[in-house]
C-alpha cells in the first residue's frame, strides 16, 4: 500500500469518482484532481499539473472528455513529461477500445519512462444510467447507430476495481488490461434487459450516425457531437465484437453482467420519474 497520496485525474468523472471513493474506503490517501478540487487540476491549464503531482508517486489518468479530442494526445504527452520530472512512478491510464487516438495515447504513456498500467475499456453500461442516454431510456427508447453490431458492454464499477488493484497492489505494472463485460449484446438485446429491469418498455431505435450527431449536439454542443460521432463511426463497425479477459486477469473474477447492472441501477431509482 502506498503511503503518499494517489492522484486521481478526473476525480469528478464517472470512473474517477468511483475510484476515489473505493480508495477512501480502504484508507488510501487520495488527492482529487479536478478544476474545483482543493488541489486543482485542469488539462487546459498546464500550470496546475505540477502542484497536483507534488509528492505523488501513483496516478489514475483519464482525459476528459476523450482522447479523441483534438490536442488530447499532445496534452497527455506534455503531462507525462511534467509527471516524470515530479517523480511519478506509476500511471494507470484509461483508454478506449478500438480507438485510433486512444492507442496513440497508450503509446505516449509506454514511451514516457514511467511505470504504467493501461485499462482499455469497452463501452460503459453507465451511459444508460448517468450519460446522454438516460433521458431517452426514461422515454422508452434506445436510439443508437451501428445496426445489429454487438458490444461487450462493461460496468464502470469493474473498471474502478481494476484501477484500484493496479494502484494499490504489486504485479500490475506493464500490464494492458482490455476490459469488457462477459458477453456480447446488441443494442436491441440491451433494450430488452432494460425493459425487464425498469418495468417500462424500452425499444431500440436504429438511427443513422447523422441522427446520432444531432442527438448528442442537442444534449451538449456541436464540437462534442463531432468527436463522439467520429468515435461511434470508428468503433461501431464490428471491430469490438469480441470479449476480453482483462477483468479476470486483474481481479481473478468474472466481469459483471449487464443484467446485474440494470437491476441494480433500477433498484436505486435512476430511471424513476418524480410523481
Backbone as CSV, one residue per row, in Angstrom:
resi,resn,N_x,N_y,N_z,CA_x,CA_y,CA_z,C_x,C_y,C_z
1,UNK,0.847,-1.186,0.000,0.000,0.000,0.000,0.884,1.239,0.000
2,UNK,0.551,2.217,-0.840,1.359,3.428,-0.921,1.087,4.336,0.277
3,UNK,2.146,5.053,0.742,1.979,5.989,1.854,1.778,7.406,1.355
4,UNK,2.214,7.693,0.136,1.993,9.007,-0.446,0.606,9.048,-1.079
5,UNK,0.056,10.248,-1.291,-1.287,10.310,-1.884,-1.301,9.787,-3.312
6,UNK,-2.434,9.247,-3.711,-2.653,8.832,-5.093,-3.480,9.914,-5.766
7,UNK,-2.979,10.411,-6.878,-3.679,11.438,-7.631,-4.713,10.793,-8.550
8,UNK,-5.943,11.285,-8.492,-6.999,10.842,-9.395,-7.324,12.003,-10.320
9,UNK,-6.828,11.925,-11.553,-7.131,12.955,-12.548,-8.512,12.655,-13.128
10,UNK,-9.395,13.635,-13.041,-10.774,13.407,-13.441,-11.587,12.837,-12.299
11,UNK,-11.364,13.359,-11.101,-11.955,12.775,-9.896,-13.452,12.998,-9.786
12,UNK,-14.019,13.857,-10.624,-15.470,14.051,-10.601,-16.161,13.309,-11.731
13,UNK,-15.399,12.588,-12.555,-15.961,11.859,-13.684,-16.532,10.517,-13.277
14,UNK,-17.102,9.813,-14.260,-17.752,8.528,-13.985,-16.793,7.532,-13.356
15,UNK,-15.598,7.403,-13.919,-14.646,6.429,-13.368,-13.882,7.010,-12.183
16,UNK,-13.417,8.240,-12.315,-12.588,8.832,-11.269,-13.287,8.927,-9.930
17,UNK,-14.564,9.314,-9.932,-15.298,9.433,-8.670,-15.412,8.080,-7.976
18,UNK,-15.635,7.036,-8.747,-15.748,5.702,-8.163,-14.403,5.230,-7.619
19,UNK,-13.343,5.464,-8.366,-12.015,5.039,-7.914,-11.640,5.769,-6.630
20,UNK,-11.869,7.080,-6.585,-11.545,7.849,-5.384,-12.326,7.330,-4.183
21,UNK,-13.616,7.035,-4.375,-14.443,6.539,-3.271,-13.959,5.179,-2.780
22,UNK,-13.589,4.308,-3.709,-13.103,2.978,-3.319,-11.770,3.085,-2.578
23,UNK,-10.904,3.980,-3.004,-9.631,4.185,-2.308,-9.865,4.771,-0.918
24,UNK,-10.780,5.731,-0.815,-11.133,6.266,0.502,-11.570,5.151,1.439
25,UNK,-12.373,4.245,0.921,-12.966,3.187,1.753,-11.911,2.267,2.345
26,UNK,-10.794,2.074,1.616,-9.747,1.193,2.143,-8.621,1.980,2.817
27,UNK,-8.861,3.267,3.050,-7.937,4.059,3.844,-6.747,4.636,3.104
28,UNK,-6.843,4.734,1.783,-5.745,5.309,0.994,-5.912,6.825,0.931
29,UNK,-4.799,7.525,1.044,-4.801,8.978,0.920,-5.008,9.347,-0.554
30,UNK,-6.107,10.023,-0.844,-6.477,10.352,-2.214,-6.351,11.854,-2.442
31,UNK,-5.715,12.219,-3.529,-5.703,13.612,-3.964,-6.586,13.717,-5.196
32,UNK,-7.706,14.380,-5.029,-8.644,14.514,-6.133,-8.206,15.632,-7.067
33,UNK,-8.066,15.292,-8.335,-7.631,16.249,-9.338,-8.783,16.646,-10.248
34,UNK,-9.298,17.849,-10.052,-10.332,18.398,-10.918,-10.240,19.910,-10.828
35,UNK,-10.981,20.596,-11.674,-10.900,22.057,-11.680,-11.299,22.661,-10.337
36,UNK,-12.260,22.045,-9.651,-12.764,22.615,-8.412,-12.233,21.971,-7.150
37,UNK,-11.236,21.095,-7.261,-10.729,20.389,-6.082,-9.779,21.272,-5.279
38,UNK,-9.436,20.809,-4.066,-8.545,21.572,-3.192,-7.194,21.828,-3.866
39,UNK,-6.705,20.819,-4.579,-5.504,20.985,-5.407,-5.969,20.878,-6.852
40,UNK,-6.253,21.995,-7.495,-6.898,21.949,-8.816,-6.037,21.254,-9.871
41,UNK,-6.729,20.578,-10.775,-6.089,20.020,-11.972,-6.977,20.347,-13.154
42,UNK,-6.353,20.944,-14.179,-7.097,21.340,-15.369,-6.245,21.017,-16.588
43,UNK,-6.739,20.151,-17.470,-5.993,19.809,-18.675,-5.688,21.041,-19.519
44,UNK,-6.533,22.057,-19.435,-6.333,23.263,-20.231,-5.397,24.270,-19.568
45,UNK,-4.930,23.959,-18.370,-4.032,24.859,-17.641,-2.836,24.080,-17.115
46,UNK,-1.787,23.938,-17.916,-0.624,23.143,-17.501,0.021,23.613,-16.207
47,UNK,-0.214,24.858,-15.811,0.362,25.342,-14.560,-0.199,24.599,-13.351
48,UNK,-1.333,23.935,-13.507,-1.922,23.179,-12.385,-1.339,21.782,-12.260
49,UNK,-0.609,21.316,-13.255,-0.197,19.915,-13.268,0.835,19.596,-12.195
50,UNK,1.917,20.374,-12.134,2.995,20.081,-11.179,2.517,20.158,-9.732
51,UNK,1.751,21.184,-9.330,1.250,21.181,-7.948,0.397,19.952,-7.625
52,UNK,-0.407,19.511,-8.579,-1.235,18.326,-8.344,-0.380,17.067,-8.212
53,UNK,0.752,17.040,-8.895,1.639,15.871,-8.886,2.653,15.898,-7.744
54,UNK,2.761,16.992,-7.035,3.780,17.137,-6.000,3.598,16.091,-4.901
55,UNK,4.650,15.317,-4.645,4.611,14.309,-3.597,3.851,13.055,-3.943
56,UNK,3.426,12.942,-5.201,2.629,11.796,-5.646,3.518,10.812,-6.395
57,UNK,3.337,9.517,-6.141,4.088,8.502,-6.884,3.199,7.677,-7.807
58,UNK,1.869,7.734,-7.586,0.941,6.972,-8.421,-0.230,7.866,-8.819
59,UNK,-0.718,7.648,-10.034,-1.844,8.459,-10.502,-2.728,7.665,-11.445
60,UNK,-4.030,7.885,-11.309,-5.001,7.423,-12.297,-5.281,8.579,-13.226
61,UNK,-5.207,8.322,-14.537,-5.321,9.400,-15.509,-6.386,9.067,-16.540
62,UNK,-7.365,9.944,-16.656,-8.339,9.874,-17.731,-8.448,11.257,-18.340
63,UNK,-8.555,11.313,-19.648,-8.647,12.607,-20.319,-10.107,12.887,-20.630
64,UNK,-10.604,14.011,-20.115,-11.986,14.406,-20.377,-12.024,15.442,-21.497
65,UNK,-12.962,15.233,-22.460,-13.972,14.168,-22.483,-13.509,12.890,-23.156
66,UNK,-12.447,12.918,-23.956,-11.981,11.690,-24.607,-10.632,11.960,-25.258
67,UNK,-9.814,10.911,-25.348,-8.509,11.045,-26.004,-8.624,11.353,-27.490
68,UNK,-9.820,11.196,-28.060,-10.009,11.511,-29.473,-10.156,13.017,-29.714
69,UNK,-10.304,13.800,-28.644,-10.455,15.234,-28.836,-9.161,15.839,-29.380
70,UNK,-9.262,16.804,-30.286,-8.064,17.442,-30.847,-7.154,17.990,-29.757
71,UNK,-5.877,17.631,-29.840,-4.896,18.102,-28.876,-4.757,17.239,-27.644
72,UNK,-5.632,16.250,-27.461,-5.602,15.445,-26.242,-4.302,14.652,-26.105
73,UNK,-3.880,13.996,-27.175,-2.667,13.178,-27.105,-1.449,14.054,-26.828
74,UNK,-1.421,15.217,-27.431,-0.303,16.144,-27.196,-0.291,16.619,-25.741
75,UNK,-1.469,16.891,-25.183,-1.526,17.296,-23.765,-1.093,16.150,-22.861
76,UNK,-1.499,14.931,-23.201,-1.088,13.784,-22.402,0.429,13.625,-22.432
77,UNK,1.030,13.814,-23.587,2.496,13.707,-23.683,3.173,14.776,-22.832
78,UNK,2.671,16.002,-22.896,3.232,17.072,-22.071,3.062,16.760,-20.588
79,UNK,1.919,16.203,-20.237,1.659,15.826,-18.843,2.657,14.778,-18.363
80,UNK,2.932,13.767,-19.179,3.864,12.713,-18.746,5.267,13.276,-18.502
81,UNK,5.646,14.279,-19.263,6.967,14.898,-19.041,6.999,15.620,-17.702
82,UNK,5.931,16.343,-17.394,5.849,17.003,-16.089,5.811,15.953,-14.980
83,UNK,5.034,14.891,-15.198,4.900,13.836,-14.193,6.245,13.171,-13.907
84,UNK,6.997,12.882,-14.957,8.312,12.260,-14.768,9.230,13.187,-13.978
85,UNK,9.196,14.475,-14.292,10.035,15.439,-13.584,9.629,15.565,-12.117
86,UNK,8.343,15.334,-11.828,7.843,15.421,-10.448,8.058,14.130,-9.665
87,UNK,8.560,13.070,-10.330,8.854,11.821,-9.641,7.751,10.792,-9.646
88,UNK,6.757,10.948,-10.533,5.697,9.944,-10.617,6.286,8.598,-11.054
89,UNK,5.865,7.530,-10.410,6.407,6.201,-10.678,5.440,5.276,-11.416
90,UNK,4.148,5.583,-11.374,3.166,4.656,-11.948,1.939,5.432,-12.419
91,UNK,1.617,5.292,-13.702,0.393,5.856,-14.279,-0.558,4.717,-14.611
92,UNK,-1.802,4.843,-14.171,-2.863,3.946,-14.617,-3.725,4.766,-15.585
93,UNK,-3.670,4.411,-16.850,-4.335,5.182,-17.905,-5.615,4.500,-18.356
94,UNK,-6.704,5.262,-18.430,-7.929,4.757,-19.035,-7.900,5.045,-20.526
95,UNK,-8.038,3.990,-21.317,-8.010,4.093,-22.768,-9.302,3.528,-23.332
96,UNK,-9.521,3.773,-24.617,-10.737,3.320,-25.270,-10.459,2.201,-26.260
97,UNK,-11.348,1.235,-26.299,-11.185,0.059,-27.131,-11.493,0.381,-28.597
98,UNK,-10.560,0.048,-29.479,-10.781,0.225,-30.901,-10.643,1.648,-31.399
99,UNK,-10.117,2.554,-30.573,-9.984,3.966,-30.939,-8.542,4.286,-31.323
100,UNK,-8.366,4.837,-32.503,-7.030,5.173,-33.001,-6.308,6.142,-32.068
101,UNK,-6.970,7.224,-31.682,-6.305,8.217,-30.844,-6.021,7.684,-29.442
102,UNK,-6.860,6.803,-28.959,-6.591,6.183,-27.671,-5.314,5.351,-27.734
103,UNK,-5.118,4.649,-28.828,-3.880,3.877,-28.989,-2.665,4.796,-29.006
104,UNK,-2.793,5.954,-29.643,-1.687,6.915,-29.639,-1.393,7.371,-28.212
105,UNK,-2.438,7.583,-27.426,-2.249,7.948,-26.033,-1.555,6.849,-25.240
106,UNK,-1.926,5.613,-25.518,-1.260,4.489,-24.858,0.240,4.489,-25.160
107,UNK,0.577,4.749,-26.418,1.991,4.744,-26.809,2.764,5.867,-26.121
108,UNK,2.115,7.010,-25.929,2.737,8.112,-25.198,3.112,7.659,-23.790
109,UNK,2.190,6.988,-23.123,2.453,6.528,-21.757,3.532,5.456,-21.748
110,UNK,3.488,4.548,-22.692,4.511,3.499,-22.769,5.905,4.088,-22.958
111,UNK,5.991,5.182,-23.705,7.294,5.783,-24.026,7.744,6.801,-22.989
112,UNK,6.958,7.016,-21.946,7.236,8.102,-21.004,8.372,7.810,-20.038
113,UNK,8.721,6.533,-19.882,9.720,6.170,-18.884,9.127,5.974,-17.498
114,UNK,7.834,6.177,-17.361,7.124,5.983,-16.093,6.459,4.607,-16.119
115,UNK,6.443,3.932,-14.990,5.716,2.672,-14.911,4.252,2.897,-15.236
116,UNK,3.617,1.900,-15.843,2.244,2.113,-16.309,1.407,0.849,-16.199
117,UNK,0.111,1.067,-16.129,-0.907,0.051,-16.373,-1.932,0.695,-17.286
118,UNK,-2.306,0.015,-18.346,-3.291,0.557,-19.275,-4.587,-0.236,-19.154
119,UNK,-5.679,0.483,-18.959,-7.006,-0.129,-18.916,-7.729,0.301,-20.178
120,UNK,-7.885,-0.629,-21.101,-8.523,-0.349,-22.397,-9.962,-0.842,-22.326
121,UNK,-10.884,0.105,-22.304,-12.254,-0.221,-21.915,-13.235,-0.307,-23.066
122,UNK,-14.195,-1.215,-22.902,-15.363,-1.291,-23.772,-16.332,-0.167,-23.414
123,UNK,-17.455,-0.143,-24.106,-18.493,0.877,-23.926,-19.105,0.762,-22.536
124,UNK,-19.347,1.901,-21.864,-19.811,1.929,-20.479,-21.302,1.600,-20.351
125,UNK,-21.641,0.698,-19.444,-23.044,0.452,-19.116,-23.692,1.707,-18.536
126,UNK,-22.905,2.494,-17.796,-23.466,3.672,-17.129,-23.845,4.783,-18.100
127,UNK,-23.533,4.639,-19.379,-24.060,5.602,-20.348,-25.593,5.598,-20.345
128,UNK,-26.179,4.468,-19.957,-27.634,4.377,-19.880,-28.202,5.033,-18.631
129,UNK,-27.443,5.030,-17.549,-27.970,5.490,-16.265,-27.474,6.868,-15.856
130,UNK,-26.317,7.280,-16.370,-25.736,8.561,-15.969,-25.384,9.453,-17.156
131,UNK,-25.389,8.905,-18.348,-24.945,9.648,-19.512,-26.082,10.163,-20.371
132,UNK,-25.757,10.444,-21.622,-26.703,11.101,-22.521,-27.872,10.201,-22.917
133,UNK,-27.799,8.902,-22.615,-28.912,8.007,-22.936,-29.913,7.854,-21.790
134,UNK,-29.641,8.497,-20.667,-30.544,8.369,-19.523,-31.950,8.855,-19.860
135,UNK,-32.053,10.044,-20.414,-33.379,10.598,-20.703,-34.125,9.824,-21.786
136,UNK,-33.446,9.408,-22.877,-34.162,8.557,-23.836,-34.699,7.270,-23.216
137,UNK,-33.933,6.658,-22.316,-34.417,5.443,-21.658,-35.689,5.753,-20.871
138,UNK,-35.707,6.897,-20.189,-36.918,7.302,-19.479,-38.098,7.439,-20.440
139,UNK,-37.793,7.826,-21.675,-38.836,7.963,-22.680,-39.172,6.675,-23.408
140,UNK,-38.480,5.583,-23.031,-38.798,4.275,-23.604,-38.090,3.949,-24.896
141,UNK,-37.016,4.702,-25.217,-36.302,4.426,-26.458,-34.801,4.357,-26.211
142,UNK,-34.142,3.568,-27.026,-32.685,3.477,-27.030,-32.219,3.757,-28.454
143,UNK,-31.958,5.036,-28.790,-31.579,5.390,-30.156,-30.064,5.301,-30.355
144,UNK,-29.621,4.300,-31.099,-28.189,4.108,-31.314,-27.912,3.678,-32.750
145,UNK,-26.798,4.156,-33.304,-26.369,3.687,-34.622,-25.643,2.351,-34.493
146,UNK,-25.230,1.806,-35.614,-24.447,0.575,-35.593,-25.240,-0.667,-35.930
147,UNK,-26.562,-0.497,-36.152,-27.359,-1.647,-36.563,-27.350,-2.754,-35.535
148,UNK,-27.005,-3.965,-35.988,-27.003,-5.133,-35.108,-25.619,-5.481,-34.578
149,UNK,-24.705,-4.514,-34.638,-23.368,-4.742,-34.082,-23.486,-5.058,-32.592
150,UNK,-22.739,-6.048,-32.141,-22.759,-6.433,-30.731,-21.580,-5.800,-29.996
151,UNK,-21.797,-5.486,-28.742,-20.795,-4.822,-27.902,-20.733,-5.538,-26.553
152,UNK,-19.533,-5.816,-26.029,-19.416,-6.431,-24.705,-19.391,-5.360,-23.618
153,UNK,-20.512,-4.718,-23.407,-20.634,-3.539,-22.544,-20.156,-3.847,-21.127
154,UNK,-19.488,-2.860,-20.499,-18.878,-3.103,-19.185,-19.419,-2.153,-18.137
155,UNK,-19.558,-2.666,-16.938,-19.956,-1.878,-15.780,-18.733,-1.086,-15.300
156,UNK,-18.906,0.217,-15.086,-17.787,1.060,-14.664,-17.230,0.627,-13.314
157,UNK,-18.053,0.022,-12.467,-17.528,-0.443,-11.179,-16.431,-1.485,-11.377
158,UNK,-16.520,-2.276,-12.439,-15.437,-3.214,-12.742,-14.168,-2.469,-13.147
159,UNK,-14.321,-1.418,-13.953,-13.156,-0.606,-14.326,-12.514,-0.022,-13.073
160,UNK,-13.342,0.495,-12.178,-12.817,1.087,-10.952,-12.079,0.052,-10.104
161,UNK,-12.620,-1.151,-10.018,-11.945,-2.200,-9.238,-10.593,-2.557,-9.845
162,UNK,-10.513,-2.619,-11.169,-9.236,-2.901,-11.825,-8.240,-1.777,-11.545
163,UNK,-8.701,-0.539,-11.627,-7.812,0.594,-11.374,-7.311,0.598,-9.936
164,UNK,-8.200,0.340,-8.988,-7.790,0.306,-7.578,-6.749,-0.786,-7.352
165,UNK,-6.959,-1.950,-7.944,-5.976,-3.026,-7.815,-4.629,-2.590,-8.389
166,UNK,-4.648,-1.970,-9.561,-3.405,-1.543,-10.205,-2.678,-0.482,-9.383
167,UNK,-3.436,0.352,-8.664,-2.848,1.432,-7.883,-2.361,0.996,-6.511
168,UNK,-2.855,-0.128,-6.008,-2.565,-0.492,-4.617,-1.887,-1.847,-4.451
169,UNK,-1.814,-2.626,-5.515,-1.233,-3.968,-5.418,-0.006,-4.095,-6.317
170,UNK,0.859,-5.031,-5.972,2.000,-5.350,-6.835,1.531,-6.216,-8.006
171,UNK,2.316,-6.228,-9.052,2.084,-7.161,-10.151,1.312,-6.616,-11.328
172,UNK,0.964,-5.331,-11.288,0.158,-4.775,-12.381,0.939,-3.847,-13.310
173,UNK,2.157,-3.495,-12.920,2.931,-2.593,-13.779,3.260,-3.277,-15.103
174,UNK,3.150,-2.503,-16.182,3.439,-3.012,-17.511,2.313,-3.791,-18.143
175,UNK,1.180,-3.923,-17.434,0.063,-4.710,-17.951,-0.896,-3.856,-18.787
176,UNK,-1.437,-4.480,-19.815,-2.555,-3.940,-20.569,-3.771,-4.794,-20.244
177,UNK,-4.763,-4.192,-19.606,-5.990,-4.899,-19.288,-7.091,-4.402,-20.229
178,UNK,-7.461,-5.247,-21.176,-8.589,-4.912,-22.033,-9.836,-5.424,-21.341
179,UNK,-10.672,-4.501,-20.898,-11.781,-4.865,-20.020,-13.108,-4.760,-20.765
180,UNK,-13.880,-5.824,-20.667,-15.199,-5.897,-21.289,-16.150,-6.603,-20.333
181,UNK,-17.422,-6.550,-20.673,-18.379,-7.396,-19.987,-18.194,-8.846,-20.391
182,UNK,-18.964,-9.763,-19.783,-18.750,-11.190,-20.014,-19.374,-11.734,-21.292
183,UNK,-20.199,-10.903,-21.992,-20.856,-11.413,-23.196,-21.126,-10.278,-24.178
184,UNK,-21.307,-10.660,-25.424,-21.689,-9.712,-26.461,-23.188,-9.490,-26.435
185,UNK,-23.593,-8.225,-26.659,-25.011,-7.894,-26.703,-25.244,-6.849,-27.784
186,UNK,-26.308,-6.999,-28.526,-26.728,-5.948,-29.436,-27.488,-4.898,-28.627
187,UNK,-27.668,-3.725,-29.215,-28.428,-2.693,-28.512,-29.886,-3.113,-28.340
188,UNK,-30.402,-3.901,-29.253,-31.763,-4.409,-29.099,-31.853,-5.332,-27.879
189,UNK,-30.841,-6.164,-27.677,-30.823,-7.045,-26.509,-30.673,-6.234,-25.222
190,UNK,-29.880,-5.165,-25.266,-29.762,-4.296,-24.096,-31.101,-3.652,-23.775
191,UNK,-31.823,-3.236,-24.814,-33.141,-2.638,-24.600,-34.087,-3.632,-23.921
192,UNK,-34.016,-4.900,-24.296,-34.843,-5.924,-23.664,-34.512,-6.069,-22.184
193,UNK,-33.219,-6.053,-21.865,-32.800,-6.152,-20.463,-33.284,-4.940,-19.683
194,UNK,-33.186,-3.760,-20.273,-33.644,-2.541,-19.612,-35.162,-2.556,-19.418
195,UNK,-35.889,-3.120,-20.372,-37.336,-3.273,-20.228,-37.662,-4.111,-18.998
196,UNK,-36.977,-5.218,-18.852,-37.208,-6.111,-17.718,-36.842,-5.433,-16.400
197,UNK,-35.718,-4.714,-16.392,-35.229,-4.114,-15.143,-36.057,-2.918,-14.712
198,UNK,-36.500,-2.111,-15.680,-37.194,-0.868,-15.348,-38.700,-1.024,-15.226
199,UNK,-39.242,-2.080,-15.815,-40.677,-2.253,-15.819,-41.386,-1.362,-16.811
200,UNK,-40.611,-0.688,-17.667,-41.205,0.120,-18.732,-40.627,-0.351,-20.063
201,UNK,-41.450,-0.354,-21.097,-40.978,-0.848,-22.387,-39.911,0.084,-22.952
202,UNK,-38.754,-0.492,-23.271,-37.658,0.249,-23.898,-37.390,-0.396,-25.243
203,UNK,-37.446,0.391,-26.290,-37.264,-0.122,-27.651,-36.006,0.452,-28.279
204,UNK,-35.189,-0.431,-28.842,-34.031,0.036,-29.599,-34.498,0.650,-30.905
205,UNK,-34.054,1.866,-31.172,-34.370,2.557,-32.413,-33.075,2.704,-33.214
206,UNK,-32.879,1.911,-34.266,-31.675,2.076,-35.090,-31.697,3.455,-35.762
207,UNK,-30.634,4.196,-35.608,-30.562,5.525,-36.205,-29.278,5.655,-37.010
208,UNK,-29.228,6.666,-37.849,-28.029,6.947,-38.628,-27.005,7.668,-37.754
209,UNK,-25.770,7.699,-38.211,-24.749,8.447,-37.483,-25.058,9.941,-37.518
210,UNK,-25.718,10.396,-38.577,-26.109,11.806,-38.643,-27.132,12.135,-37.559
211,UNK,-28.093,11.238,-37.349,-29.076,11.455,-36.293,-28.420,11.358,-34.913
212,UNK,-27.482,10.432,-34.771,-26.733,10.317,-33.518,-26.035,11.638,-33.219
213,UNK,-25.401,12.220,-34.235,-24.714,13.508,-34.075,-25.698,14.570,-33.598
214,UNK,-26.860,14.620,-34.209,-27.864,15.611,-33.829,-28.315,15.425,-32.390
215,UNK,-28.487,14.179,-31.958,-28.926,13.903,-30.591,-27.879,14.340,-29.571
216,UNK,-26.598,14.017,-29.844,-25.537,14.398,-28.916,-25.382,15.913,-28.887
217,UNK,-25.483,16.543,-30.050,-25.382,18.002,-30.109,-26.487,18.661,-29.302
218,UNK,-27.680,18.090,-29.364,-28.802,18.652,-28.614,-28.587,18.536,-27.113
219,UNK,-27.857,17.504,-26.699,-27.603,17.285,-25.274,-26.360,18.017,-24.784
220,UNK,-25.510,18.472,-25.703,-24.272,19.131,-25.309,-23.938,20.275,-26.242
221,UNK,-22.962,20.041,-27.119,-22.643,21.040,-28.130,-22.123,20.342,-29.376
222,UNK,-22.009,21.103,-30.448,-21.650,20.524,-31.735,-20.251,19.942,-31.735
223,UNK,-19.315,20.590,-31.041,-17.936,20.108,-31.012,-17.866,18.732,-30.360
224,UNK,-18.548,18.578,-29.229,-18.592,17.278,-28.559,-19.239,16.250,-29.472
225,UNK,-20.319,16.647,-30.132,-21.019,15.735,-31.035,-20.127,15.287,-32.178
226,UNK,-19.318,16.198,-32.699,-18.399,15.849,-33.788,-17.470,14.712,-33.374
227,UNK,-16.881,14.844,-32.193,-15.902,13.859,-31.738,-16.574,12.543,-31.368
228,UNK,-17.678,12.601,-30.631,-18.357,11.368,-30.225,-18.901,10.610,-31.434
229,UNK,-19.346,11.350,-32.436,-19.839,10.674,-33.641,-18.693,10.012,-34.388
230,UNK,-17.548,10.682,-34.427,-16.376,10.080,-35.064,-15.974,8.789,-34.355
231,UNK,-16.046,8.794,-33.023,-15.727,7.585,-32.254,-16.741,6.486,-32.551
232,UNK,-18.012,6.853,-32.601,-19.058,5.861,-32.888,-18.856,5.254,-34.274
233,UNK,-18.569,6.090,-35.254,-18.319,5.579,-36.613,-17.130,4.625,-36.624
234,UNK,-16.120,4.956,-35.832,-14.896,4.157,-35.814,-15.089,2.818,-35.117
235,UNK,-15.841,2.830,-34.015,-15.870,1.632,-33.157,-17.098,0.749,-33.348
236,UNK,-18.194,1.319,-33.845,-19.406,0.509,-34.030,-19.444,-0.073,-35.435
237,UNK,-18.353,-0.754,-35.777,-18.243,-1.378,-37.105,-17.934,-2.864,-37.007
238,UNK,-18.009,-3.404,-35.786,-17.729,-4.820,-35.571,-16.349,-5.112,-35.015
239,UNK,-15.467,-4.119,-34.999,-14.099,-4.384,-34.525,-14.044,-4.769,-33.048
240,UNK,-15.030,-4.325,-32.281,-15.044,-4.622,-30.846,-16.008,-5.744,-30.475
241,UNK,-16.484,-6.474,-31.471,-17.477,-7.514,-31.225,-16.825,-8.808,-30.743
242,UNK,-16.073,-8.694,-29.666,-15.495,-9.864,-29.003,-15.187,-9.479,-27.559
243,UNK,-15.244,-10.446,-26.683,-14.943,-10.195,-25.282,-13.442,-10.307,-25.034
244,UNK,-13.015,-9.749,-23.895,-11.618,-9.835,-23.487,-11.563,-10.193,-22.006
245,UNK,-10.394,-10.591,-21.544,-10.284,-11.164,-20.200,-9.598,-10.243,-19.192
246,UNK,-9.605,-8.929,-19.443,-8.885,-8.013,-18.567,-9.362,-8.022,-17.131
247,UNK,-10.672,-8.076,-16.913,-11.189,-8.095,-15.547,-10.756,-9.370,-14.837
248,UNK,-10.863,-10.489,-15.511,-10.455,-11.764,-14.925,-8.976,-11.764,-14.581
249,UNK,-8.146,-11.265,-15.481,-6.699,-11.253,-15.246,-6.314,-10.337,-14.096
250,UNK,-6.978,-9.201,-14.003,-6.617,-8.226,-12.971,-7.178,-8.575,-11.610
251,UNK,-8.394,-9.140,-11.591,-9.107,-9.312,-10.323,-9.353,-10.758,-9.932
252,UNK,-9.167,-11.688,-10.872,-9.406,-13.089,-10.563,-10.874,-13.438,-10.470
253,UNK,-11.726,-12.641,-11.092,-13.162,-12.920,-11.118,-13.739,-12.472,-12.454
254,UNK,-14.952,-12.928,-12.725,-15.613,-12.536,-13.961,-16.139,-11.106,-13.882
255,UNK,-16.256,-10.473,-15.039,-16.864,-9.158,-15.105,-18.355,-9.250,-14.811
256,UNK,-18.921,-8.156,-14.357,-20.341,-8.080,-14.015,-21.187,-8.055,-15.290
257,UNK,-22.254,-8.806,-15.283,-23.124,-8.867,-16.453,-24.019,-7.624,-16.523
258,UNK,-24.412,-7.252,-17.731,-25.258,-6.079,-17.943,-26.598,-6.224,-17.227
259,UNK,-27.117,-7.423,-17.153,-28.382,-7.647,-16.444,-28.260,-7.272,-14.976
260,UNK,-27.147,-7.640,-14.363,-26.931,-7.289,-12.950,-26.832,-5.778,-12.787
261,UNK,-26.112,-5.118,-13.700,-26.021,-3.661,-13.668,-27.410,-3.028,-13.750
262,UNK,-28.213,-3.482,-14.726,-29.523,-2.871,-14.958,-30.437,-3.045,-13.752
263,UNK,-30.434,-4.228,-13.152,-31.275,-4.470,-11.975,-30.834,-3.587,-10.808
264,UNK,-29.523,-3.465,-10.627,-29.005,-2.649,-9.535,-29.334,-1.174,-9.743
265,UNK,-29.115,-0.678,-10.955,-29.419,0.727,-11.238,-30.896,1.020,-11.050
266,UNK,-31.733,0.094,-11.509,-33.177,0.279,-11.353,-33.567,0.319,-9.876
267,UNK,-32.924,-0.524,-9.069,-33.256,-0.571,-7.636,-32.889,0.728,-6.923
268,UNK,-31.928,1.450,-7.497,-31.540,2.750,-6.938,-32.416,3.885,-7.457
269,UNK,-33.332,3.552,-8.359,-34.284,4.551,-8.843,-33.759,5.486,-9.911
270,UNK,-32.706,5.088,-10.616,-32.122,6.022,-11.595,-33.042,6.261,-12.792
271,UNK,-33.975,5.363,-13.039,-34.911,5.550,-14.142,-36.341,5.803,-13.626
272,UNK,-36.435,6.294,-12.419,-37.731,6.582,-11.834,-38.027,8.072,-11.986
273,UNK,-39.169,8.401,-12.524,-39.562,9.807,-12.668,-40.356,10.250,-11.445
274,UNK,-40.261,11.534,-11.146,-40.993,12.061,-9.991,-42.495,11.994,-10.247
275,UNK,-43.227,11.733,-9.213,-44.693,11.638,-9.331,-45.303,13.018,-9.566
